[in-house]
């Protein structure tokens, strides 16, 4: 079970940058159940948890103010969500996916949930605007030259 938890934790933490491997029908069913059974508030908790884990990396720790207490609270909330989704809300889909496609289906399904949660984060108007702010610093003329050359 520790291996499953570690795999799921890793999948959750990197879900927004990973591409999805080919999944079977039971993994797809589990993914759909996880996404549809998670509230927007719970997806927000998941995004905060991913952020709090990423904030541990030395490259970003200087621009993050996540405290150890906040991270502990987010770990507890995410663990409870993980248990609730697998053991209650999506119990049948979890059993079937593991039975027919193996324990990796849990990691794949939580990866999909993480992607859905991150998608909601990045579609927020303020976040989308923040993502576009960097455009004012891009030398469009320089890029245009490179892009034109790539079409030739």
Protein Blocks (a to p, Z undefined) as FASTA:
>chain_A
ZZmmmmmmmmmmmmmmcccddddfklmmmmmmmmmmpcfklmmmmmmmmmmmmmmpmklm
mmcccdfklmmmmmmmmmmmmmmmmmmmmmmmmmmmmmmnojklmmmmmmmmmmmmmmmm
mmpmklmmmmmmmmmmpcfklmmmmmmmmmZZ
